[in-house]
Amino acid sequence: MVLPPQGYFGISAATGGLADDHDVLSFLTFQLTEPGKMTPPPDAEIAEKDKEKYQEEFEHFQQELDKRKEEFKKEHPDTQGQPVDDIYETVSDRELRQIFEGQNRIHLEIKQLNKQLDMILDEQRRYVSTITEEISKRGSNVPSHQGQLELDNIVKTQEEVLRQVAEMKNSVGETQRLVTGIQHHPASSGGIYETTQHFNDIKEHLHVVKRDIEHLVQRNMPSNEKPKCPELPQFPSCLSTTHFFIFVAFQTLLFISYIMYRSQQEAAAKKFF
């Protein structure tokens, strides 16, 4: 370490009963000048002879580095033509990779949801067709007015469910199309604004799908099974006087024991001085 004539070196350490090298926080180098006196620039404090010496050392290290680079290229011909900086992942490359991984996960989840919606849609269609065929088979056996109303209500409900599932499927398909477009054209002419707009559209479509699912679940849930607010827990019983005094005495005993233990530790620490 080279310090100027007015330079000082010190350390910042923690103070305690016994300080050692494990308590050092940082090393400090500083310089004291008289009030009103300008501090000379750093280059002026280095002599010309020292500058030449440092420059020679720098050139020597630079030549040694270039020599080792050439030796490495000869030993590893596979890396010829590949810049050294390309071997390591930059911050922008890592962020781009994380974005693509997130898009792939979203794409897979949307495909899975799309398959499930197709299954639900087919099941609802079969159910509606079965009910319609059952009504048509009865023919002359005209049911009562109440039974006919119940059947009509079931058919209308199933048709409504079918329509909502179809809308959800369309929303999921649109979201999947947007995600696929971003993956296939990550650097389109629209730039960052277009990518942000795609993400906003995806977020909006996912919100629509979530809202439709919640509406569908609440619509098909029976009235007696609709979610209710949780009941308040029972208020605990009051503490008796005997238990209260026992608790206070126990706390006092613990406090006195802690004071005595701390006094013994402070007395033992003073022996180091």
C-alpha distance (Angstrom), angle and dihedral (degrees) to the residues before:
residue distance angle dihedral
M1 . . .
V2 3.80 . .
L3 3.81 116.6 .
P4 3.82 126.2 -175.7
P5 3.82 118.6 -119.3
Q6 3.83 91.3 -96.1
G7 3.80 93.9 40.7
Y8 3.79 126.1 111.7
F9 3.78 134.7 -163.6
G10 3.78 125.5 -150.8
I11 3.77 145.3 148.3
S12 3.78 134.7 -124.6
A13 3.80 110.0 -134.7
A14 3.77 138.7 171.2
T15 3.80 116.1 -105.7
G16 3.77 121.0 -135.5
G17 3.77 144.8 125.9
L18 3.80 92.4 -57.1
A19 3.83 120.2 8.9
D20 3.81 120.0 -160.8
D21 3.80 138.4 162.2
H22 3.82 91.3 -72.1
D23 3.81 90.7 66.6
V24 3.83 95.8 60.8
L25 3.80 110.7 120.5
S26 3.81 103.2 -179.0
F27 3.80 144.6 -19.5
L28 3.79 118.8 -114.4
T29 3.79 133.7 -158.1
F30 3.78 118.4 -175.4
Q31 3.79 142.6 154.5
L32 3.80 131.3 -136.8
T33 3.80 121.4 -145.9
E34 3.76 133.2 178.9
P35 3.83 117.9 -97.3
G36 3.80 111.2 -88.4
K37 3.80 94.3 14.8
M38 3.79 116.1 121.8
T39 3.78 117.4 -125.7
P40 3.83 111.2 -122.7
P41 3.81 116.0 -120.3
P42 3.82 116.4 -96.9
D43 3.82 93.1 -110.8
A44 3.79 91.7 56.5
E45 3.82 91.9 57.3
I46 3.83 92.6 59.9
A47 3.76 115.7 80.0
E48 3.77 120.5 -128.3
K49 3.77 90.6 -115.2
D50 3.79 91.5 54.7
K51 3.81 90.8 47.6
E52 3.79 91.0 55.6
K53 3.79 90.2 47.4
Y54 3.81 92.7 51.4
Q55 3.80 91.1 45.6
E56 3.81 91.3 52.8
E57 3.80 90.9 49.4
F58 3.79 90.6 49.5
E59 3.80 92.5 50.6
H60 3.80 90.1 47.3
F61 3.81 91.8 52.8
Q62 3.80 90.8 45.2
Q63 3.81 91.4 53.4
E64 3.79 90.7 47.1
L65 3.80 90.2 51.2
D66 3.80 92.7 49.8
K67 3.80 90.2 48.2
R68 3.80 92.2 52.5
K69 3.80 90.6 47.5
E70 3.81 89.9 55.6
E71 3.81 91.3 47.9
F72 3.79 90.7 50.2
K73 3.81 91.4 50.9
K74 3.81 90.6 51.0
E75 3.81 92.0 49.5
H76 3.83 92.8 45.3
P77 3.81 108.6 38.0
D78 3.82 90.8 165.8
T79 3.79 90.4 74.5
Q80 3.81 93.7 56.2
G81 3.79 112.7 129.3
Q82 3.81 93.1 14.6
P83 3.82 114.8 111.7
V84 3.76 115.0 -124.1
D85 3.80 91.8 -128.5
D86 3.82 91.0 59.2
I87 3.81 91.2 63.6
Y88 3.80 91.7 70.2
E89 3.78 125.8 60.8
T90 3.79 115.1 -114.4
V91 3.79 125.3 -144.0
S92 3.81 92.8 -105.0
D93 3.82 91.5 48.9
R94 3.80 90.9 50.8
E95 3.81 92.1 49.2
L96 3.81 90.7 47.8
R97 3.81 90.9 49.1
Q98 3.81 90.9 50.4
I99 3.82 90.4 50.2
F100 3.80 91.6 51.5
E101 3.81 91.8 47.1
G102 3.80 90.1 51.5
Q103 3.80 90.8 48.6
N104 3.80 90.7 50.6
R105 3.80 91.1 52.1
I106 3.81 91.0 48.7
H107 3.81 89.6 47.8
L108 3.82 92.2 52.4
E109 3.81 92.8 46.9
I110 3.80 91.1 49.6
K111 3.81 91.6 49.3
Q112 3.81 90.0 51.1
L113 3.81 90.9 48.3
N114 3.79 90.1 47.9
K115 3.82 90.7 54.2
Q116 3.79 91.6 49.4
L117 3.80 91.3 49.1
D118 3.81 89.6 51.4
M119 3.80 89.6 53.2
I120 3.82 91.8 48.4
L121 3.79 90.7 47.1
D122 3.81 92.7 51.6
E123 3.81 91.4 46.4
Q124 3.80 92.4 50.9
R125 3.79 91.4 48.2
R126 3.79 91.4 51.8
Y127 3.78 90.3 47.3
V128 3.81 93.1 51.0
S129 3.81 92.0 46.3
T130 3.82 90.7 49.4
I131 3.80 92.3 52.1
T132 3.80 91.6 46.4
E133 3.81 91.6 50.6
E134 3.80 90.8 47.8
I135 3.80 90.8 53.3
S136 3.80 92.6 47.5
K137 3.84 92.7 48.1
R138 3.76 92.6 57.8
G139 3.82 89.1 66.4
S140 3.75 109.5 158.3
N141 3.79 93.7 13.7
V142 3.77 94.2 91.9
P143 3.79 110.6 -166.0
S144 3.73 124.6 -136.3
H145 3.76 121.3 -82.6
Q146 3.81 92.8 -105.8
G147 3.81 92.7 50.0
Q148 3.79 91.5 47.8
L149 3.80 90.5 52.3
E150 3.79 91.2 50.5
L151 3.80 91.9 50.3
D152 3.79 91.7 47.5
N153 3.79 90.0 49.4
I154 3.81 91.2 50.8
V155 3.80 91.9 49.3
K156 3.81 92.4 48.1
T157 3.79 91.4 47.4
Q158 3.78 92.0 50.6
E159 3.79 91.5 47.3
E160 3.81 89.8 50.9
V161 3.80 90.5 49.3
L162 3.78 89.2 48.2
R163 3.79 91.1 52.0
Q164 3.80 93.3 47.9
V165 3.79 92.3 48.1
A166 3.81 89.5 50.4
E167 3.82 90.1 51.4
M168 3.79 90.5 49.0
K169 3.80 89.7 49.8
N170 3.80 90.3 52.1
S171 3.82 91.3 49.5
V172 3.79 91.4 49.3
G173 3.81 90.5 47.8
E174 3.80 90.8 51.4
T175 3.80 90.9 49.2
Q176 3.79 90.8 49.0
R177 3.80 89.8 50.6
L178 3.81 91.5 52.6
V179 3.81 92.7 48.9
T180 3.80 91.0 48.4
G181 3.80 90.4 49.5
I182 3.80 91.7 53.1
Q183 3.80 91.8 48.6
H184 3.80 93.8 49.4
H185 3.82 95.3 42.3
P186 3.81 107.4 32.0
A187 3.81 94.5 151.6
S188 3.79 103.8 36.9
S189 3.78 124.2 155.4
G190 3.79 91.4 -94.3
G191 3.79 90.7 70.4
I192 3.76 123.5 -171.0
Y193 3.81 94.2 -18.1
E194 3.81 93.1 57.8
T195 3.82 92.0 46.7
T196 3.81 90.5 50.2
Q197 3.81 89.9 49.0
H198 3.82 90.3 51.9
F199 3.80 91.0 51.8
N200 3.81 90.6 49.2
D201 3.81 90.2 51.3
I202 3.81 90.8 49.1
K203 3.80 90.6 49.8
E204 3.81 91.1 49.5
H205 3.82 93.4 49.6
L206 3.80 92.2 47.7
H207 3.80 88.9 50.6
V208 3.82 89.9 52.2
V209 3.82 91.1 49.9
K210 3.81 91.3 49.2
R211 3.80 91.7 48.8
D212 3.82 92.3 48.9
I213 3.80 91.9 49.9
E214 3.81 92.1 50.1
H215 3.80 90.8 47.4
L216 3.80 91.1 48.4
V217 3.80 92.8 49.8
Q218 3.81 93.4 47.6
R219 3.81 91.7 46.3
N220 3.80 94.7 52.8
M221 3.80 95.3 41.3
P222 3.84 114.4 102.7
S223 3.77 116.8 -113.0
N224 3.81 92.9 -114.3
E225 3.82 91.3 52.4
K226 3.79 99.0 49.8
P227 3.80 113.4 125.2
K228 3.76 114.6 -91.0
C229 3.76 132.1 -165.3
P230 3.80 112.5 -90.2
E231 3.76 116.0 -102.0
L232 3.77 118.6 -108.1
P233 3.80 114.5 -102.7
Q234 3.77 118.3 -110.4
F235 3.78 114.5 -90.7
P236 3.81 110.1 -111.0
S237 3.77 118.6 -112.4
C238 3.81 119.4 -102.2
L239 3.80 120.5 -93.3
S240 3.78 115.0 -105.1
T241 3.81 121.4 -120.7
T242 3.82 93.5 -115.6
H243 3.79 93.6 53.7
F244 3.80 90.3 46.3
F245 3.83 94.3 55.3
I246 3.81 91.3 44.7
F247 3.80 89.7 53.1
V248 3.84 92.3 48.1
A249 3.82 91.6 49.6
F250 3.80 91.1 49.3
Q251 3.82 91.4 50.0
T252 3.81 91.2 49.0
L253 3.80 91.5 50.8
L254 3.80 91.2 50.6
F255 3.81 91.5 49.3
I256 3.83 93.3 51.0
S257 3.82 90.7 47.8
Y258 3.80 90.8 51.5
I259 3.84 91.9 50.3
M260 3.82 91.3 51.1
Y261 3.81 92.4 47.3
R262 3.80 91.8 49.3
S263 3.81 91.9 49.8
Q264 3.81 90.6 52.5
Q265 3.80 91.4 49.9
E266 3.82 92.4 50.0
A267 3.80 90.9 48.9
A268 3.81 90.8 50.4
A269 3.82 91.6 48.4
K270 3.81 91.7 54.1
K271 3.80 89.9 62.0
F272 3.82 90.0 72.6
F273 3.80 91.5 67.7
